[in-house]
């Protein structure tokens, strides 16, 4: 599988660079009005997701429940457990904000599009990948904020969970439900305009990334945190391979055939920046540390694409049931 140029990955770097050069515009009170525009952007993303979400497509892979259990357990049990361990790393090795970012990364849903695309490229079980990626997104709407709220509460920090739930209902669940309600009339338009929807989603995410970093820069959160990027890269590599080998071993022990193992590995080891960034904007609303909190997710996203892209190309050339889990 050849890795193609991805303007979104370049866009993330550009968004961060612009935040350093023009932080005032995207900070709270700036002329871009991020307090309102970000929430409207989240609503647009999840409305379009609701229009595009096909539960009919999920039915084709619904019967492979052992695979579903492994994938969802990896996403919402194994990942969070590893994230809890990373939260225990001493502050002299990892900034507390970055540790929260790693835990947040560990509780967001799996990706949808890249999991399905890479499963297909590697000749895996595509219906199973579609089912699990979609199910993970739906579960994450409820589980992600609850896990974050629970952990930060036990850690003594805490977030206003009541306000977070209200924002999630208003700006995320309601638009998603409206999108599903409008699907009978808009599904053909959504199919014909997949590229446009993808660009709207990604452009909105880039705007949120920009404003998040603007806020943290204006408030001086990055002062003395120059080593954060290196720590985030190393932590992301360790996190990926710990989960990757865990889900590989579980799938092999469970006796999954090669196509099912491919779907389980790709869906279980990935995390969604498309869902993670908008949800973080609502969960950590007004938190000046949001730029640092999002850093692990922003690094993990391209990392998983590169590694899984290489694996997809390798596994595509396999013969019979041969499947090697080593990158």
N, C-alpha and C positions, 0 to 999 in steps of 0.2 A: 504494500500500500504506500503510494507516494504522498508525502506531506505537502499540502498546498499552502500557498500564502494565505494568511488569515488576517484581514484588516482589523479585526476586533482585538487581536493580541497586540498589534502595533498601536491601536487606539488606546489601550489601557496605559501604555507607556507615555503616549502623548497627553492623555488626560492628567496623569500625575505631574508631568513636566509643566503643563499649563497652570496647574494648581500652585506650583512653586513660583511661577512668574507672575500670575494674576490671581492671587488668593482672595482678594477683597470681593471680587465680583460674585464668587460662588459661596462665600461664607454667609452665615445667618445675618440678615439685614442688608445683604448685597443686592445689586440691581437685578440679578437673575432670580431673586426670590425663591431660593431652594426649599424653604419650609413648605411652600405650597406646590411648587413645580415637581418636586421629587415625589410627593404623594400622588399627584395626578399621573405622573409617569408610571408609578407602581400600578395604579388602577388600570391604565391602558394596557400594560403588559399582561395582567391577569385576565382582563376582558378578552384580549386576543387569544390567550391560552385557553380560555373557556370555549371560544368559538372553534379553535383547532382541536380540542380534546375529543377524541372519538372513543367512546366506550365499546363500540362495536369491534374496533380493532383489538381491544384488550381481550375479548372473549376467546380469540383464536389460541392464545397462550395460557389461558386460565387454568387448564387442567393439570399443568406441571407444578403442583403445589409444593413438592419437596424443594424444587429450585427456588420458588418464591420465598419459602421460609428462610432459606440460606441467604438470599439476597437482602431481604428486608431486615433480617437479624444482623447481618453485617453492617448495613447502613445505620441502624438505630440502636444496636447493642454493642457490637465489637468496636466500631468507630468511636462512639461516645466513651467507652471504657478506656480506649487508648488516649482519647482526649483528656480524660480525668487524670491519667498518669502524667501527661504533659503539663497539666496545670500545677503539678507538684514539683516541677523543676525549680530549683532555687532562683530567686530574682536576679542574682548576679550573673546567671547564665542566660536567663530569658526574661525580658521585661514583662511585668504582670499583664499589660495590655495585649502583648503578643501571645501570652498564654491563653488569655480569654479568646483571642482570635483563633487559635488552634482548636480550642474546644468548640467554638462556633462552627468552624470548618467541619468538625467531626459530626455535628448534629444536623447539618443541612441535607436536603434530599440528594438523590443521585441525579445525574444528567439524563436528559431524554434523547435529544437528537444524536449526540456523539456516541452514546451507548449503543443505540440502534444501528447507526451507520457503521461503526467498527465491528459490531457483531455480524452484520451482513457481509462486510469485507473479509472477515475471517472465516466465513462459512459456518457461523454459529446459528443457534435457534432464534431467529428474528422475532416470531410471535411471543416467545418467552421474554425477550428483551423489551419489546414494546409494552407488554403487560407490567413488568417490574419497574421500568422507568416511569411509566405513567402512575402506577400505584404509589411509588416512592414520593412523587411530587404531591399527590393528594394527601398522603399521610403526613408529610413534612409540614403542611400548612398548620396542622394541629400540634404535632410532636415537637418540632423545632423550638418554638417559643416556650413551650412548657419545660423542655429540658434545660434551656438557657436560664429561664426564670428560676427553676429549682436549684441549679448548680450555683448561680450567683447568690441566691438567698442563703444557701448553706455555707458559702464562702464569706458571707458577711457583707457582700456588696449590695446585691439586690437591684431590681428594676421595677418600675411601677407596672406590675403585671396587668392590673385592671385596665389601665390606659392602653397598654400594648394590645390586649385582646380586643378592645374596642376599635383600635386602629386597624388591626388585622381583619376584623369583621367588615369595617366600612370600606377600606381601601384595597382589600385583597379578596376576601371571600365573596362579598357582594358583587364586585366586577366579574369574578370567575363564574358565579351563578348566572349573572346576566348574560355573559358570553355563551354559556350552555343553553340558556333559554332562547337566545337568538340564533343558535346553530342551525335550526331547520331552514332559516332564510339566508344565512351567511356562509354555510359550510362550503358551497361551491366557490364562492369568492375567496375563501381562505385557502382552498386547494390551489386555485389559480395564482394566488399572490403570496405563496410561501416565502419567497425571497424578500418581498416587501415587509411582511410581518417580522421576519428574522432581523431585518435592518432596523425596524422600529424598536424591537426588543433590545438589540445590542446598543443602539444609539442612546436609548434611555438609561441603560446600565452604565454606559460611559459617562453620561452626565452626572449620575449619582456618585460614581467613583470620583469624578472631578470635584464636586461640591463637598464630598466627605473629606478629601484631602485638603481642600481650601479651609474648612473649619479647623482641622487639626493643626494646620500650618499657622493660621492666624492666632490660635490660642497657645502656640509654642509647645505643642505636645511632642514634636520631633526633636526637640532640643536634647542633645546627649544620647540620641537613639540611632546613631549612624551604623551601628553593628546589627540593627534589627533585620535588615534585608538578608544578610548572610545567615543569621540565625533562622529566619523564615525559610530560606532555601534548604538548609540542612535538615530542619525539622520536617519540611514537606517531603523530602526524599525518604527519610526514615519512616514517616507515617505511611506513605504510599506502599513501600515494600513490606512493612509489617502486615498491613491489611491485605495486600495482594497475595502474599504467601499464605496467610491465614485462610482466605476464601478459596484459594487453590487447593490447599490441603483438605479442607472440609468437603469441597466438591468431589475430590478424588476419593475420599473415604466413604462418601455417600453413594458412590458408584455411578455418578452421572456420566453419560456418554459425552463425547467431545463437543458436539454442538451445544449441549446444555451447560457444560463447564465453561465454554467460551462466553455464553450469555451471563452466567453467574459472575465470572471474573470481571467482565467489563462493566456490568451494572453495579456490582458490589464495591468495586474499588474507586468509582468515580464520585465526584461531588459537583453540584451544579452552581456555577457562578450566576446563571440566569435567574435562579430562584433565590440564591443566597444573598446577593447584593440588595435587591428590593426588600427582602424580609429584614435584613440588617438595618436598613433605613428606618423601618417601623419599630423594630425591637429596641434599637439603641438611639432612637430619635433624640437629638440635642446633645448627644455624648461627644465631646471633642476628641475622644480617643478612637472614633470610628475608622479613621484612616489606618491606624495601626491594627485595629481589630480585623479589618478587611484584608490586610497584607498577606496572611497565610493563604487565604482563599484565592487571591489574585495570582499567587505563585503556584499553588497546587493545580490551578486550572490548566495553564499551558504545559506543566510538567506531565500531567496525566495524559494529555493529548499526544505528546511526543512519544512517551513510553508505550502507550496503548496502540498508537499508530504503527510503531515498529513491530509490536507483537502481532497486530492484525495482518501485516504483510507476511510475517513468518508463518503464522498459522494457516493462512490462505493456501500455502504451498504444501501443507501436510498431506500425508497419504493415509487412507483408512482412518483409524481411530487414534492415530499418533498425535499427541499434543504435549508440547514441552512448556512448562510454566516459567522457565527462566527467561529473563529479558535479554 
